[in-house]
Amino acid sequence: MEPEIQEQIEDLSSCESGDIEIVAQVGDHWRVRITFPVDNSAQMELIKLIRSAKSQISHLFGPPVELLEFREILSKTRTIKGIVTLLTIGRKAAQQGKPVVRLHPEMTERGELLQDMTAEVDFFYLDEFDAVITLKRMRMELEKAGVSLDLCDLRSLEKKINQVSETQGSVAKFVLAQGKLPSGGQDAELEYTFHTDPESAADLNEYRLSRKVKEGDVICQKVPPKDGKEAGWDVRGEHIPPIRGLDFKLVGGEGVKVSLEGTRVTALRDGIALMSRTNKCIYTLAGDRIVPDQIEVRVKPLVELNADDVINMVLEDSIEISGNLKEGSVIDSRGEIYVRGDVNKGSKISAGADVLIDGDISGCEVNTDRSLFGGGDANKAKISAQGDVTMNGIINQSEVSGSKIKAQEILGSKVEVGTRIEVGRIGNDASGQKTSILLGRKDFYNRQIEANRISIDAMSASVDRIRTVFGEEILGRLSHGNIHHLLLEHIKKLHGKGISELDEEEIQALKQLMESVVPLQNVLEERTEELQTLKKKALDENASRPIVVIREKLLDAVDVTLKNKTISVGPTEGGSAIKAEKDGSIKTYPLKEPKIKKAK
């Protein structure tokens, strides 16, 4: 026995009170000697004295009277004073602890998290001080947590406290107060008359036609946001205003006019409607939500040409070419390039925006800083896109590079992809040549960097050749507005050097050469900036792991390379997914069929 307890027992003689004497304590048990007279009320007197003994124990040693109970009679002895009874009183086991008040947030329909919308409590029969829990103590804890008592269901709380007192148990997660969510607003919307994505249209022709606008056409209309109507409150009693609808800024770029109220965009010229978005991320309980912060609409000039008139061309504007592009044609534009036909052997297309080709892409090279959309097949072609490559047909014996690639079938081709391939079937070509897939953003962007460098070198060489024709002084002053003046100045210099008068064809050739200088210089500047952007992207280690999705069948084995490691995968009988794992390994999984919900 501990020394402190022993001392308590030795001093128990001082605890006498009339006919009650506490003679010993062992843990949560006490021995009590009670003396009561011998008569007909002896039993009632004993019960009364036991209650008094419990009160004394509670007063001297701390446990609540409610937790003390009579255990057993150890002995009874008849004396002159009466019956001397030695009995034990013990403490009942009861749950105890400090009352806890918790405030919980609640999520709006849009995903925002509003704090302190629910108050719940935990409490026990006894608190941390061995005191029986009371409504007064719970009110004190609620006020300490900042909960408005006016919003609390105190009547229900009192009932719970009474139940706990009867059962000597506990209550957990009892919701005592509930705030009210404010009503939600309606986000701003943009209604527009054209397709912003080729895949949203029935075909590329519908996409093209929807975006061709005339001067005076209303291109889009903004529906302003609306705020919610009803306010709410939290469990602290704090007012929560109605939720405001999210807004975005509608900006007019070149070739358009925005109305004074900022809700309507009208075309100021004929051309192609373009839309670009600047997004922002909103963090919500439901996850990160991407919403528009600014939407810019513009109309770019459109140069419409017949395929027979295209040989070698450098432009800044978007181009629409009708017919099959002739073999060996070279086109470089900072805008979109749309070919309403096939692109044939030996041709080369370079674009700063999307490339759209209605027909087949055969034996040629296509490069774009954005995405490529093809309506037909790609045969023995070389396609490179910093964005996505989407082919409605088959990619056969071709080299294709893109951030994401989508096609019906890939046969005997070399494919480089940054994040994802989605294809119906993959296999060998007719001659048995295997398809190889290079996965990973870093390798993809490194190859884009190399292609960009080659393009920059080629354009720089072209500018140098033009410089030898016109001289450094004329090229230094050249702009869109003074081409005619500088051309005449150059012709006069030629006459001064004794060169005979030029014919109309020679003058036209010099004019075309001079007109190509400014676009080439602009392209060079943009390509140099893009080169730096690509270098940053190549170093991005946070990009998602690449995946290849084969919807129908992996017809033959394919070579898949990731970080200089190559494995052979397939064939498979059904759909499959080839994934890059966290550890850098490549694994193949059967593609799960989507579950079809049965009607109830």
C-alpha positions as CSV (number, residue, x, y, z in Angstrom):
1,M,0.0,0.0,0.0
2,E,1.2,3.5,-0.9
3,P,2.5,5.6,2.1
4,E,-0.1,8.4,1.5
5,I,-2.9,5.9,1.6
6,Q,-1.6,4.3,4.7
7,E,-1.5,7.7,6.4
8,Q,-5.1,8.2,5.4
9,I,-6.2,4.9,6.9
10,E,-4.3,5.7,10.1
11,D,-6.2,9.0,10.4
12,L,-9.6,7.5,9.7
13,S,-10.5,7.5,13.4
14,S,-10.9,11.3,13.1
15,C,-13.7,10.7,10.5
16,E,-16.2,9.4,13.1
17,S,-19.6,11.0,13.0
18,G,-22.0,9.7,15.5
19,D,-22.6,6.0,14.7
20,I,-20.5,6.0,11.5
21,E,-16.7,5.3,11.4
22,I,-14.6,5.0,8.2
23,V,-11.9,2.6,9.2
24,A,-10.0,1.9,6.0
25,Q,-9.5,2.7,2.3
26,V,-8.1,0.4,-0.4
27,G,-8.2,2.1,-3.8
28,D,-11.8,2.8,-4.7
29,H,-13.1,0.7,-1.8
30,W,-13.8,1.9,1.8
31,R,-14.5,-0.1,5.0
32,V,-17.1,1.5,7.2
33,R,-18.2,0.6,10.8
34,I,-21.8,1.5,11.5
35,T,-23.5,1.1,14.9
36,F,-27.3,1.2,15.2
37,P,-29.8,0.2,17.9
38,V,-31.7,-3.1,17.9
39,D,-35.4,-2.4,17.3
40,N,-38.0,-2.8,14.6
41,S,-36.6,0.1,12.5
42,A,-33.1,-1.3,12.4
43,Q,-33.1,-2.0,8.6
44,M,-34.3,1.5,7.7
45,E,-31.7,3.0,10.1
46,L,-28.9,1.0,8.4
47,I,-29.9,2.3,5.0
48,K,-30.0,5.9,6.3
49,L,-26.6,5.5,7.9
50,I,-25.1,4.0,4.6
51,R,-26.3,7.1,2.8
52,S,-24.6,9.3,5.4
53,A,-21.4,7.2,5.0
54,K,-21.4,7.8,1.2
55,S,-21.7,11.6,1.9
56,Q,-18.7,11.5,4.2
57,I,-16.6,9.5,1.7
58,S,-17.6,12.0,-1.1
59,H,-16.7,14.9,1.1
60,L,-13.3,13.5,2.3
61,F,-12.1,11.7,-0.8
62,G,-13.8,13.4,-3.8
63,P,-15.9,10.8,-5.7
64,P,-19.5,11.9,-6.4
65,V,-22.1,10.4,-4.1
66,E,-23.9,9.1,-7.2
67,L,-20.9,6.8,-8.0
68,L,-20.7,5.3,-4.5
69,E,-22.5,2.0,-3.8
70,F,-22.9,-0.4,-1.0
71,R,-21.0,-3.6,-1.7
72,E,-21.2,-6.2,1.1
73,I,-21.4,-6.7,4.9
74,L,-18.3,-8.2,6.3
75,S,-19.4,-8.8,9.9
76,K,-22.1,-8.1,12.5
77,T,-21.5,-7.9,16.2
78,R,-24.1,-7.3,19.0
79,T,-22.9,-5.0,21.7
80,I,-24.4,-2.9,24.6
81,K,-24.6,0.1,22.2
82,G,-26.4,-2.0,19.5
83,I,-25.4,-3.9,16.4
84,V,-21.9,-3.0,15.1
85,T,-21.8,-3.7,11.3
86,L,-18.6,-3.7,9.3
87,L,-19.3,-3.2,5.6
88,T,-17.7,-2.0,2.3
89,I,-18.7,0.9,0.0
90,G,-17.1,1.1,-3.5
91,R,-17.0,3.5,-6.4
92,K,-18.8,2.4,-9.5
93,A,-17.0,2.6,-12.8
94,A,-18.3,5.5,-14.9
95,Q,-17.2,7.1,-18.2
96,Q,-15.7,10.5,-17.6
97,G,-13.9,13.3,-19.5
98,K,-13.9,16.9,-20.5
99,P,-17.0,18.0,-22.5
100,V,-16.0,18.7,-26.1
101,V,-17.7,21.1,-28.6
102,R,-16.8,20.8,-32.3
103,L,-17.7,23.1,-35.1
104,H,-17.9,21.7,-38.6
105,P,-17.9,23.3,-42.0
106,E,-20.5,22.7,-44.7
107,M,-20.1,22.7,-48.5
108,T,-22.3,24.7,-50.9
109,E,-23.6,23.2,-54.1
110,R,-20.8,24.9,-56.0
111,G,-18.2,23.4,-53.7
112,E,-17.2,26.3,-51.5
113,L,-16.5,25.5,-47.9
114,L,-18.3,27.6,-45.2
115,Q,-16.9,27.3,-41.7
116,D,-18.8,26.8,-38.4
117,M,-22.1,25.6,-39.9
118,T,-22.7,22.7,-37.5
119,A,-22.1,22.4,-33.7
120,E,-21.9,19.0,-32.1
121,V,-20.9,17.9,-28.5
122,D,-19.5,15.0,-26.7
123,F,-19.9,14.7,-23.0
124,F,-19.8,12.1,-20.2
125,Y,-21.6,11.4,-16.9
126,L,-18.6,12.9,-15.1
127,D,-16.4,15.7,-16.3
128,E,-12.6,15.9,-15.9
129,F,-13.1,17.1,-12.3
130,D,-15.2,14.1,-11.2
131,A,-18.3,16.4,-11.2
132,V,-21.6,15.2,-12.6
133,I,-22.3,16.9,-16.0
134,T,-24.9,19.6,-15.9
135,L,-26.7,21.9,-18.3
136,K,-24.9,24.9,-16.7
137,R,-21.5,23.3,-17.5
138,M,-22.5,22.6,-21.1
139,R,-23.8,26.1,-21.7
140,M,-20.4,27.4,-20.4
141,E,-18.5,25.2,-22.9
142,L,-20.8,26.3,-25.8
143,E,-20.3,29.9,-25.0
144,K,-16.5,29.3,-24.7
145,A,-16.5,27.8,-28.2
146,G,-18.4,30.8,-29.5
147,V,-21.7,29.0,-30.3
148,S,-24.8,31.2,-30.0
149,L,-27.1,29.7,-27.4
150,D,-30.1,31.2,-29.2
151,L,-29.4,28.7,-32.0
152,C,-28.9,25.7,-29.7
153,D,-31.6,23.1,-29.0
154,L,-31.1,23.4,-25.2
155,R,-34.3,21.4,-24.4
156,S,-32.9,18.4,-26.3
157,L,-29.5,18.9,-24.7
158,E,-31.2,18.8,-21.2
159,K,-32.9,15.5,-22.1
160,K,-29.6,14.0,-23.2
161,I,-28.0,15.1,-19.9
162,N,-30.8,13.4,-17.9
163,Q,-30.4,10.2,-19.9
164,V,-26.7,10.2,-19.2
165,S,-27.3,10.8,-15.5
166,E,-29.6,7.8,-15.5
167,T,-27.3,5.5,-17.4
168,Q,-24.1,7.0,-16.2
169,G,-22.8,6.7,-19.8
170,S,-21.9,9.2,-22.4
171,V,-23.1,11.0,-25.6
172,A,-21.0,11.5,-28.8
173,K,-21.5,13.7,-31.8
174,F,-24.8,15.1,-30.6
175,V,-25.7,17.9,-33.1
176,L,-26.9,20.8,-31.0
177,A,-27.0,23.7,-33.5
178,Q,-27.2,24.0,-37.3
179,G,-26.5,27.1,-39.4
180,K,-28.3,27.9,-42.7
181,L,-26.5,27.9,-46.0
182,P,-27.1,31.1,-48.1
183,S,-28.7,30.6,-51.5
184,G,-26.4,30.1,-54.4
185,G,-25.8,32.4,-57.3
186,Q,-25.6,31.7,-61.0
187,D,-22.2,32.0,-62.7
188,A,-21.8,34.2,-65.8
189,E,-22.1,32.3,-69.1
190,L,-21.0,33.0,-72.7
191,E,-23.4,32.2,-75.6
192,Y,-21.5,32.1,-78.9
193,T,-22.4,31.3,-82.4
194,F,-19.3,29.3,-83.4
195,H,-17.6,26.0,-82.5
196,T,-14.5,26.6,-80.3
197,D,-13.3,23.0,-80.6
198,P,-13.2,20.9,-83.8
199,E,-14.4,17.8,-81.9
200,S,-17.5,19.7,-80.9
201,A,-18.6,19.9,-84.5
202,A,-19.9,17.1,-86.8
203,D,-16.9,17.5,-89.0
204,L,-14.1,19.9,-89.9
205,N,-16.1,21.6,-92.5
206,E,-18.9,22.5,-90.0
207,Y,-16.2,23.7,-87.6
208,R,-14.7,26.0,-90.3
209,L,-18.0,27.4,-91.6
210,S,-19.2,28.2,-88.0
211,R,-16.2,30.3,-87.4
212,K,-16.3,32.4,-90.6
213,V,-17.9,35.7,-89.7
214,K,-18.8,38.9,-91.6
215,E,-18.4,42.5,-90.5
216,G,-21.2,43.4,-88.2
217,D,-22.0,39.8,-87.0
218,V,-22.7,39.4,-83.3
219,I,-20.1,36.7,-82.4
220,C,-21.0,36.1,-78.7
221,Q,-23.2,37.4,-75.9
222,K,-22.4,37.3,-72.2
223,V,-25.1,36.4,-69.7
224,P,-24.1,38.3,-66.5
225,P,-23.8,36.5,-63.2
226,K,-26.7,36.5,-60.7
227,D,-26.3,36.6,-56.9
228,G,-28.3,34.4,-54.6
229,K,-31.4,35.9,-52.9
230,E,-31.3,34.5,-49.3
231,A,-28.7,35.1,-46.7
232,G,-27.6,32.4,-44.3
233,W,-25.9,32.2,-40.9
234,D,-23.4,30.0,-39.0
235,V,-23.7,28.6,-35.5
236,R,-22.0,31.6,-34.1
237,G,-24.9,33.6,-35.3
238,E,-22.8,35.4,-37.9
239,H,-24.6,36.6,-41.0
240,I,-23.5,35.0,-44.3
241,P,-24.5,37.0,-47.4
242,P,-26.0,35.3,-50.4
243,I,-23.4,33.5,-52.6
244,R,-22.4,35.6,-55.6
245,G,-22.3,34.2,-59.1
246,L,-18.7,33.9,-60.5
247,D,-17.9,36.4,-63.2
248,F,-15.3,36.6,-66.0
249,K,-14.0,39.5,-68.0
250,L,-15.0,39.6,-71.7
251,V,-12.2,41.1,-73.7
252,G,-12.3,42.2,-77.3
253,G,-9.1,41.5,-79.3
254,E,-8.2,42.6,-82.8
255,G,-11.1,42.8,-85.3
256,V,-13.9,43.0,-82.8
257,K,-15.8,45.5,-80.8
258,V,-17.2,45.0,-77.2
259,S,-20.4,46.8,-76.3
260,L,-20.3,49.5,-73.6
261,E,-21.8,47.2,-71.0
262,G,-19.2,44.5,-71.8
263,T,-21.6,41.8,-72.8
264,R,-21.7,41.7,-76.6
265,V,-18.9,41.1,-79.1
266,T,-19.4,42.3,-82.8
267,A,-17.1,41.6,-85.7
268,L,-15.4,44.7,-87.3
269,R,-14.2,42.7,-90.3
270,D,-14.6,39.5,-92.2
271,G,-12.5,36.7,-91.0
272,I,-12.2,33.8,-88.6
273,A,-13.5,34.0,-85.0
274,L,-11.1,32.9,-82.3
275,M,-11.5,32.5,-78.6
276,S,-8.9,32.1,-75.9
277,R,-9.4,31.7,-72.1
278,T,-7.4,32.6,-69.1
279,N,-8.4,30.4,-66.3
280,K,-8.0,30.5,-62.5
281,C,-8.1,27.7,-60.0
282,I,-10.6,27.8,-57.1
283,Y,-9.9,25.5,-54.2
284,T,-13.1,23.8,-52.9
285,L,-13.9,20.8,-50.7
286,A,-15.0,19.0,-53.8
287,G,-11.5,19.5,-55.3
288,D,-9.8,22.1,-57.4
289,R,-12.2,23.8,-59.8
290,I,-11.0,25.5,-62.9
291,V,-13.1,28.5,-63.9
292,P,-12.6,31.2,-66.6
293,D,-11.1,34.5,-65.4
294,Q,-11.0,36.2,-68.8
295,I,-12.3,35.3,-72.2
296,E,-10.8,37.1,-75.2
297,V,-12.6,37.0,-78.6
298,R,-11.0,38.2,-81.8
299,V,-11.4,38.0,-85.6
300,K,-8.3,37.2,-87.6
301,P,-8.1,38.0,-91.3
302,L,-8.5,35.0,-93.5
303,V,-6.6,34.5,-96.7
304,E,-8.6,32.3,-99.0
305,L,-6.6,30.6,-101.8
306,N,-6.9,28.0,-104.4
307,A,-4.5,25.0,-103.9
308,D,-3.1,25.6,-107.5
309,D,-1.9,29.1,-106.4
310,V,0.1,27.8,-103.4
311,I,3.8,27.1,-104.0
312,N,6.0,28.8,-101.4
313,M,4.3,31.1,-98.9
314,V,5.0,32.8,-95.6
315,L,2.1,34.7,-94.0
316,E,1.0,36.0,-90.6
317,D,-2.8,35.5,-91.3
318,S,-4.8,32.4,-91.2
319,I,-5.1,30.6,-94.5
320,E,-7.9,28.5,-96.1
321,I,-6.9,26.5,-99.1
322,S,-9.5,24.9,-101.4
323,G,-8.4,21.7,-103.1
324,N,-5.6,19.2,-102.8
325,L,-2.3,20.8,-102.0
326,K,0.2,20.3,-104.8
327,E,3.3,18.2,-104.3
328,G,6.3,20.2,-102.9
329,S,4.1,23.1,-101.6
330,V,5.6,25.0,-98.6
331,I,3.3,27.1,-96.3
332,D,4.4,28.9,-93.1
333,S,1.7,30.9,-91.2
334,R,1.5,32.3,-87.7
335,G,-2.3,31.7,-87.8
336,E,-4.4,28.7,-88.6
337,I,-4.0,26.7,-91.8
338,Y,-7.1,24.9,-93.1
339,V,-6.8,22.6,-96.2
340,R,-10.0,21.6,-97.8
341,G,-8.5,18.6,-99.4
342,D,-5.4,16.3,-99.3
343,V,-1.8,17.3,-98.4
344,N,0.5,15.4,-100.8
345,K,4.0,14.2,-101.1
346,G,6.9,16.6,-100.5
347,S,4.7,19.3,-99.0
348,K,5.6,21.1,-95.8
349,I,3.2,23.0,-93.5
350,S,4.2,25.0,-90.5
351,A,1.7,26.9,-88.3
352,G,1.6,28.9,-85.2
353,A,-2.0,27.9,-84.5
354,D,-4.2,24.9,-85.3
355,V,-3.8,22.9,-88.6
356,L,-7.0,21.4,-90.0
357,I,-6.9,19.1,-93.0
358,D,-10.1,17.6,-94.5
359,G,-8.4,14.9,-96.4
360,D,-5.4,12.6,-96.2
361,I,-1.9,13.5,-95.2
362,S,0.5,11.6,-97.4
363,G,4.3,11.7,-97.7
364,C,4.6,15.2,-96.3
365,E,5.6,17.1,-93.1
366,V,3.2,19.1,-90.9
367,N,4.4,21.1,-87.9
368,T,2.2,23.2,-85.5
369,D,2.6,25.0,-82.3
370,R,-0.9,24.1,-81.4
371,S,-3.0,21.1,-82.5
372,L,-3.6,19.1,-85.6
373,F,-7.0,17.8,-86.7
374,G,-7.2,15.4,-89.7
375,G,-10.3,14.2,-91.4
376,G,-8.7,11.3,-93.2
377,D,-5.6,9.0,-92.9
378,A,-1.9,9.8,-92.4
379,N,0.3,7.7,-94.7
380,K,4.1,8.0,-94.6
381,A,3.8,11.4,-93.1
382,K,5.7,13.3,-90.4
383,I,3.5,15.1,-88.0
384,S,4.7,17.2,-85.0
385,A,2.3,19.2,-82.7
386,Q,3.0,20.9,-79.4
387,G,-0.7,20.3,-78.7
388,D,-2.8,17.3,-79.6
389,V,-3.0,15.2,-82.8
390,T,-6.5,14.0,-83.7
391,M,-6.9,11.8,-86.8
392,N,-10.4,10.5,-87.8
393,G,-8.7,7.8,-89.9
394,I,-5.6,5.5,-89.7
395,I,-2.0,6.5,-88.9
396,N,0.1,4.3,-91.2
397,Q,3.9,4.1,-91.6
398,S,4.1,7.6,-90.1
399,E,6.1,9.5,-87.5
400,V,3.7,11.4,-85.1
401,S,4.5,13.5,-82.1
402,G,1.9,15.2,-79.9
403,S,1.0,15.9,-76.3
404,K,-2.1,13.7,-76.8
405,I,-2.8,11.5,-79.8
406,K,-6.1,10.1,-80.9
407,A,-6.8,7.9,-84.0
408,Q,-8.9,5.0,-85.2
409,E,-5.9,2.8,-85.9
410,I,-2.1,3.0,-85.7
411,L,-0.1,0.7,-88.0
412,G,3.7,0.4,-88.4
413,S,4.3,3.9,-87.1
414,K,6.6,5.7,-84.7
415,V,4.6,7.6,-82.1
416,E,5.9,10.1,-79.5
417,V,3.4,11.2,-76.9
418,G,3.5,13.4,-73.9
419,T,0.6,12.2,-71.8
420,R,-2.0,10.0,-73.6
421,I,-2.8,7.9,-76.7
422,E,-6.3,6.9,-77.4
423,V,-6.8,4.5,-80.3
424,G,-9.0,1.7,-81.5
425,R,-6.4,-0.7,-82.7
426,I,-2.5,-0.8,-82.8
427,G,-0.5,-3.2,-84.9
428,N,2.1,-3.8,-87.7
429,D,1.7,-2.4,-91.2
430,A,1.2,-4.5,-94.3
431,S,5.0,-5.2,-94.6
432,G,5.2,-6.3,-90.9
433,Q,6.8,-3.2,-89.6
434,K,6.2,-2.8,-85.9
435,T,4.7,0.2,-84.2
436,S,6.9,1.8,-81.5
437,I,5.6,4.2,-78.8
438,L,7.8,6.7,-76.9
439,L,6.2,7.8,-73.7
440,G,6.9,10.8,-71.5
441,R,6.7,14.5,-71.6
442,K,10.4,15.1,-71.2
443,D,11.4,13.1,-74.3
444,F,8.5,14.6,-76.2
445,Y,9.5,18.2,-75.3
446,N,13.2,17.6,-76.0
447,R,12.3,16.5,-79.5
448,Q,10.0,19.6,-79.9
449,I,13.0,21.7,-78.8
450,E,15.2,20.1,-81.4
451,A,12.6,20.6,-84.2
452,N,12.2,24.2,-83.1
453,R,16.0,24.8,-83.3
454,I,16.0,23.3,-86.8
455,S,13.1,25.6,-87.9
456,I,14.9,28.7,-86.3
457,D,18.1,27.9,-88.2
458,A,16.3,27.4,-91.5
459,M,14.4,30.7,-91.1
460,S,17.5,32.6,-90.0
461,A,19.2,31.3,-93.2
462,S,16.3,32.6,-95.3
463,V,16.5,36.1,-93.7
464,D,20.3,36.1,-94.3
465,R,19.8,35.3,-98.0
466,I,17.2,38.1,-98.4
467,R,19.6,40.4,-96.6
468,T,22.2,39.7,-99.3
469,V,19.6,40.8,-101.9
470,F,18.4,44.1,-100.4
471,G,21.2,45.0,-98.0
472,E,21.3,45.5,-94.2
473,E,20.2,49.2,-94.4
474,I,16.9,48.5,-96.2
475,L,16.0,45.5,-94.0
476,G,16.6,47.6,-90.9
477,R,13.9,50.1,-92.0
478,L,11.5,47.6,-93.4
479,S,7.9,47.4,-92.1
480,H,4.4,46.5,-93.4
481,G,3.7,50.2,-94.2
482,N,6.8,51.0,-96.3
483,I,7.3,48.0,-98.5
484,H,6.3,49.8,-101.7
485,H,8.6,52.8,-101.0
486,L,11.6,50.6,-100.1
487,L,11.1,48.4,-103.2
488,L,11.2,51.5,-105.5
489,E,14.3,52.7,-103.6
490,H,16.0,49.3,-104.2
491,I,15.1,49.3,-107.9
492,K,16.7,52.8,-108.2
493,K,19.8,51.5,-106.6
494,L,20.0,48.7,-109.1
495,H,19.6,51.2,-111.9
496,G,22.4,53.2,-110.4
497,K,24.7,50.2,-110.4
498,G,24.0,49.8,-114.2
499,I,21.5,47.0,-114.0
500,S,19.1,47.1,-116.9
501,E,15.4,47.8,-116.3
502,L,13.6,44.9,-114.6
503,D,10.6,43.3,-116.2
504,E,7.2,42.9,-114.4
505,E,7.9,39.3,-113.4
506,E,11.3,40.2,-111.8
507,I,9.7,43.2,-109.9
508,Q,6.9,41.0,-108.6
509,A,9.4,38.4,-107.4
510,L,11.4,41.1,-105.5
511,K,8.1,42.4,-104.0
512,Q,7.1,38.9,-102.8
513,L,10.6,38.4,-101.3
514,M,10.4,41.8,-99.5
515,E,6.9,41.0,-98.2
516,S,8.1,37.8,-96.6
517,V,10.7,39.5,-94.5
518,V,8.5,40.9,-91.7
519,P,6.5,37.7,-91.2
520,L,9.7,35.7,-91.1
521,Q,11.2,38.0,-88.5
522,N,8.0,37.8,-86.4
523,V,8.0,34.0,-86.7
524,L,11.7,33.9,-85.6
525,E,10.9,36.0,-82.5
526,E,8.0,33.8,-81.5
527,R,9.9,30.6,-82.2
528,T,12.7,31.8,-79.9
529,E,10.2,32.5,-77.1
530,E,8.6,29.1,-77.7
531,L,12.0,27.5,-77.4
532,Q,12.4,28.9,-73.9
533,T,8.8,27.7,-72.9
534,L,9.5,24.2,-74.2
535,K,12.7,24.0,-72.1
536,K,10.7,24.9,-69.0
537,K,8.1,22.3,-69.8
538,A,10.7,19.6,-70.4
539,L,11.9,20.2,-66.8
540,D,8.4,19.8,-65.3
541,E,8.6,16.8,-63.0
542,N,5.0,17.2,-61.8
543,A,3.4,16.2,-65.0
544,S,1.0,13.2,-65.0
545,R,2.2,9.8,-66.0
546,P,1.5,8.9,-69.6
547,I,-1.0,6.3,-70.6
548,V,-1.9,4.4,-73.8
549,V,-5.6,3.3,-74.2
550,I,-6.4,0.7,-76.8
551,R,-10.2,0.5,-77.1
552,E,-10.5,-2.6,-79.2
553,K,-7.4,-4.7,-79.7
554,L,-3.6,-4.7,-79.6
555,L,-3.2,-6.6,-82.9
556,D,0.6,-7.2,-82.7
557,A,3.4,-6.6,-80.2
558,V,4.5,-3.0,-79.9
559,D,7.7,-1.5,-78.5
560,V,7.1,0.9,-75.7
561,T,9.9,3.2,-74.5
562,L,10.1,5.2,-71.3
563,K,13.2,6.9,-70.1
564,N,15.5,4.8,-72.4
565,K,13.9,1.6,-71.3
566,T,12.1,-0.4,-74.0
567,I,9.7,-3.3,-73.5
568,S,7.6,-5.3,-75.9
569,V,3.8,-5.3,-75.1
570,G,1.0,-7.4,-76.6
571,P,-0.7,-8.7,-78.6
572,T,-4.0,-8.7,-76.6
573,E,-7.4,-10.1,-77.3
574,G,-9.4,-7.2,-76.0
575,G,-8.9,-3.6,-75.0
576,S,-6.0,-2.7,-72.8
577,A,-4.2,0.2,-71.1
578,I,-0.5,0.7,-71.0
579,K,0.6,2.9,-68.1
580,A,3.8,4.4,-66.8
581,E,4.0,3.6,-63.0
582,K,5.5,5.8,-60.3
583,D,8.7,3.8,-60.2
584,G,9.2,4.3,-63.9
585,S,8.1,0.8,-65.0
586,I,5.6,0.1,-67.7
587,K,2.6,-2.1,-67.0
588,T,-0.3,-3.4,-69.1
589,Y,-3.9,-3.7,-67.7
590,P,-7.0,-5.1,-69.3
591,L,-9.4,-2.2,-70.2
592,K,-12.5,-2.4,-68.1
593,E,-15.8,-2.1,-69.9
594,P,-18.0,0.6,-68.6
595,K,-20.8,-0.7,-66.4
596,I,-24.3,-0.3,-67.8
597,K,-26.8,0.6,-65.2
598,K,-30.0,-1.4,-65.3
599,A,-33.3,0.5,-65.2
600,K,-35.1,-0.1,-61.9
